[in-house]
Amino acid sequence: MKDLELDKTKHSKLTFLSFSSYDFASYFVGAAQFLFLFFYYEAIIGLNAWLISLSLALAFIWDALNNPLIGYLTDRNTRFTKKWGKRLPWILIGILPWLFFVFLIYLPPDVDPNTMSGAWILSGWLAITLSLADTFESLIYVNQGHLRADKFRSESERRTLAAYSTPISIISRVLGMLIPPLIISIQVGKEGFVFMALFICIIGLIACLLFIPGAKEEKAVIERYNTDEPKEMGFFEALKKSLMFRSFIVFIVGYTAFVVATEMLTMNVIYIGIYVLREDPSITTLILGFFLLGAIISVPFWVKLSRKIDSNKKTITIGGFCLAFALIPLTFFQTIYDLLIFTFILGFSIGCWWALFFPVIQTNVIDDFKVKTKMNQKGILIGLTTFISRLTATLTVVLFALVHDLTGFVPGYDTYEGLASAVEDINLVLWGIRLLMGVIPMIIVLTATIIFWKFYPLSQDVVKKNKIKLEELGI
C-alpha cells in the first residue's frame, strides 16, 4: 500500500505559495476590517454600542447560516466540474463582490446617530453590508477549505503547507493591523477610514489573483469528485452526524474560543492605544509589531516541537496553556514598555495555534469525518464549523457592549480628552478596556484548552489509521 507520508513532492513550491495567498487576503482584510469596525461605528460615527452589537450579531448569525448552506450547495458536481473543477468556479464568483461590500461597510449614510431613525439606518447599513460581504467570502472560504484537504492529502503535505501558510497568515494578520493605523493617523476622521477600506480591498484583490493558480484542481482531484458523487448527505443529516463526533465537537470548542479571544484582542487594541496610553492610532503599529516579531519567531519552534513529540494534541495543549497565561499581564501593564514585552510573549504563544490548529487539526478532523461517514462531503463540515463558531462569536460583541455599558463608555469621542470630559468615571471606563484586553479572553482560552486536553480523541495513531482508511476508500 502506498505510504502517504512519503508523498512529499506532489506539488511545487509555487503551488504551496500560491494556495497560501488566499490566507493573506482573508487574514489581511479581516484583521484590518475588524480591528477598527467597532471603534469606527462607536467613536467616529457615534452609534450606540448596543446597536453596533446588534448589527454585528445579526451579521454573525447570517454568516453562521449561510456558511453550511453554501458548503452543502457547492458540495456537488456540475456540468462545469469536469473542465473547471468543483471549487475554483465558486472561488472566482466570490472574489469581487466580497471586496466591494467590505468597502461599502465604511461608507454609511450621512445621518444623525443621535436620532432614532438615523441610529437604525446606520445599524441596518452595518448589518446588511457586513452580511453581504460575509456571504461572498463564504463562497471562497468554504471551497478553499475543502480544496485544501483534497489537494494536500498526506500529513507531510499538510505540514509543508503549514510551513508556507502559517508565516503568511501571521504576517497578513499583523500587516492588517500595522498599516491601517498609519493610514488613519495621516488622515483623521471618517475620510481616513474610507481610504483605509479602499486600500485593504485593493491589497486583498491582488492576493486573491495570486491565489487562483494554486486553487486549480488537478485531474486526479476532479476524478475523485466523480467517485464521491453517488450518494449525497443532506444538510440536517450532516449536522446531526457531525454533532455525534467527539473530534468535531472538541475542535469547535477550541476554534470558537480562539476566534472570540483573538477578535476581542484585535477590536480592543485601538481602545488601548487611544484611551489607556493616550496616543494616536499609530501606536498600535508598534504594539502589534512586537506581536508579529514574537509570532514569526515562534513558528519554527512550534513546528519543531510538534515533530519532536509527534503529537498534535500535546503541542496544541501546551500552546493553549501558554496563550492563556500570556493574556493575563495585558490587563495589568503599566507602561508602553512592559506592554510591548507582554505583547511579544503573546505573539510567541499564539503562534502555536496559527501553525497547527487550522492547517493540521482541522484537516485531521475532516479526515475523521470522511472515514466515519465513508463520504467525501467535507465542504458541509467546514460550513458547519463556521456555523457554530459564528453563533458563539456574538459573545465577542455582546461582551464589548456590556462592558462599555457597565463602565459608562460614551460613543462619539475618538480622543482621551473628549471621552474623559463626557463620562462620569474615566478610570472605570479604562478598567473595562483593560479587562477586555487580557483577563476576559484568558478565561475563554483557558476553558477551551482544558476541554481540548481532556477530550480531543485524535492521537497520531488514529490520524495515521485514518489516512490508510481514506486510501482504501479512494477518497
C-alpha positions, -999 to +999 in steps of 0.1 A: +000+000+000+012+035-008+027+053+021+010+086+022+036+101+045+063+098+019+044+118-007+064+150-004+069+161-040+034+161-054+031+198-055+057+225-064+068+252-040+049+278-062+017+258-057+021+258-019+029+295-020+000+304-044-025+284-024-014+302+007-021+336-009-058+334+000-048+332+036-031+365+031-062+381+015-086+367+041-065+375+072-053+409+059-087+421+050-103+405+081-078+419+105-080+454+091-117+453+089-125+441+124-096+459+141-114+492+136-151+482+128-165+486+164-144+516+171-153+533+138-190+530+143-188+538+180-162+565+183-162+580+148-198+576+136-212+578+172-236+548+171-246+533+204-226+502+214-257+480+218-269+489+183-234+480+169-235+448+189-270+440+175-259+447+139-228+426+142-247+398+160-272+397+132-244+395+106-227+367+126-259+348+127-264+352+090-228+341+084-235+311+106-265+301+085-250+309+051-217+290+056-232+255+059-258+262+033-230+273+008-210+243+018-239+220+011-250+237-022-214+238-036-206+202-025-219+186-056-207+182-092-220+204-120-216+203-158-186+226-153-168+202-129-150+181-154-134+211-171-131+237-144-133+217-112-158+218-084-142+245-063-125+270-085-156+284-102-172+293-069-140+309-057-139+331-088-175+342-083-169+353-047-138+375-050-150+408-064-184+411-046-167+402-013-143+431-015-169+455-029-192+451+001-162+453+025-156+487+011-193+497+014-192+489+052-172+521+057-195+543+036-226+545+058-253+572+050-247+606+064-274+607+091-275+617+128-268+587+150-284+605+180-319+603+164-339+571+164-343+570+126-306+578+120-294+552+145-315+525+129-304+534+094-268+532+104-274+499+123-292+484+093-264+495+069-238+479+090-257+446+093-266+444+056-233+453+041-214+431+065-238+402+058-233+405+021-195+407+024-196+375+046-218+357+021-194+362-008-164+355+013-180+322+023-180+311-013-143+315-012-136+303+023-157+271+022-144+259-011-108+268-003-111+249+030-121+215+015-099+221-016-070+222+008-080+188+022-084+174-014-051+188-028-029+182+002-038+147+014-009+135+034+003+147+068+036+156+052+019+178+025-002+194+051+027+202+073+046+216+043+015+238+035+015+249+071+052+260+068+041+283+040+006+294+051+014+300+088+040+327+083+019+342+055-012+343+077+007+357+107+023+384+086-010+392+068-029+394+101-004+418+116+001+439+085-037+442+085-032+458+119+000+477+113-007+495+081-043+508+086-034+527+118-007+546+099-033+555+072-059+568+096-032+587+115-023+606+084-059+615+075-081+616+106-118+613+108-143+594+086-123+601+054-092+583+067-112+552+074-128+552+040-094+555+024-081+527+046-110+505+034-102+511-002-065+503+004-072+470+021-096+459-006-070+466-033-044+445-014-070+418-009-077+417-047-041+413-056-036+384-031-068+367-045-054+369-080-022+353-068-043+325-052-061+315-084-032+294-099-028+274-067-065+268-065-066+249-098-078+214-093-057+187-109-072+159-129-067+134-101-087+156-077-115+160-102-116+123-108-121+117-071-151+140-072-167+116-096-161+087-073-176+106-044-208+116-062-232+086-060-246+094-026-251+128-010-257+136+026-284+161+034-277+193+054-295+183+085-282+148+083-247+161+081-254+185+111-267+156+131-238+133+123-211+159+129-225+167+164-221+130+172-184+130+166-163+140+196-134+152+174-157+177+157-172+189+190-139+195+207-125+212+176-155+235+175-149+244+212-112+253+205-120+271+173-147+292+189-126+302+218-097+311+196-119+332+173-137+350+202-104+357+221-085+370+190-114+391+178-117+406+213-080+414+213-079+429+178-110+450+184-096+464+217-061+473+206-071+508+193-090+515+225-059+506+245-037+529+223-060+559+223-077+559+257-053+540+280-019+550+265-034+584+253-016+581+219-027+584+183-038+553+164-003+548+150+008+534+184-010+502+176+016+497+148+044+495+174+024+472+197+014+448+170+049+450+155+062+433+187+033+408+184+044+400+148+080+395+159+070+371+186+047+351+164+072+348+135+100+337+158+077+311+173+066+293+142+097+271+137+097+264+174+062+251+174+065+231+142+098+215+155+082+207+189+052+191+171+075+169+150+097+160+180+069+148+203+049+136+173+016+146+189-005+175+176-028+172+206+000+177+231+015+206+212-018+224+209-025+218+246+009+233+256+003+262+233-031+268+247-019+270+283+009+293+272-016+316+254-039+317+284-012+327+308+003+352+284-030+371+282-031+379+320-005+407+320-022+426+292-048+437+317-023+450+343+005+466+322+017+500+335+037+515+306+042+511+269+075+492+276+061+464+296+031+462+273+055+456+244+072+428+263+039+411+271+027+415+235+058+398+223+052+369+246+016+367+235+026+365+199+051+337+206+023+318+224-004+323+198+019+311+170+012+275+181-025+277+172-018+295+139+008+269+130-011+238+138-047+243+147-061+251+113-037+236+088-033+203+108-060+198+134-089+209+112-079+187+083-074+157+106-110+163+119-122+164+083-105+131+076-121+116+107-155+127+095-149+112+060-137+079+074-167+075+098-193+086+072-174+069+043-184+100+022-163+129+009-187+158+017-163+177+038-174+211+024-205+210+046-184+201+076-163+232+071-195+252+067-209+237+099-176+247+117-183+284+108-220+280+116-214+271+152-184+293+158-201+324+143-232+319+165-209+319+196-188+348+181-217+370+190-203+367+225-174+390+215-196+420+205-220+413+234-192+414+259-179+446+243-213+463+245-219+450+280-185+462+294-188+496+277-223+500+290-215+490+326-184+512+327-201+542+312-183+545+278-199+573+258-199+570+219-188+597+196-154+606+211-123+594+195-098+611+219-090+605+255-097+641+264-131+641+247-141+608+264-128+619+298-150+651+296-181+631+287-180+602+311-187+601+349-157+580+358-129+577+333-109+552+355-138+528+354-140+531+316-103+524+313-105+493+336-132+479+313-110+484+283-081+466+302-103+436+311-113+431+275-076+430+266-065+403+290-085+386+317-117+381+298-101+364+268-078+345+291-108+328+308-122+318+274-089+304+261-081+285+293-115+268+294-112+257+258-077+244+263-087+222+293-116+208+272-092+201+243-066+185+265-092+162+282-114+152+253-097+155+219-097+119+206-074+120+175-040+107+186-013+103+160-020+066+157-057+074+149-046+100+124-024+076+106-050+049+106-075+073+091-050+081+062-048+044+054-086+040+055-091+070+032-067+055+007-086+022+009-119+041+004-104+060-025-114+094-011 
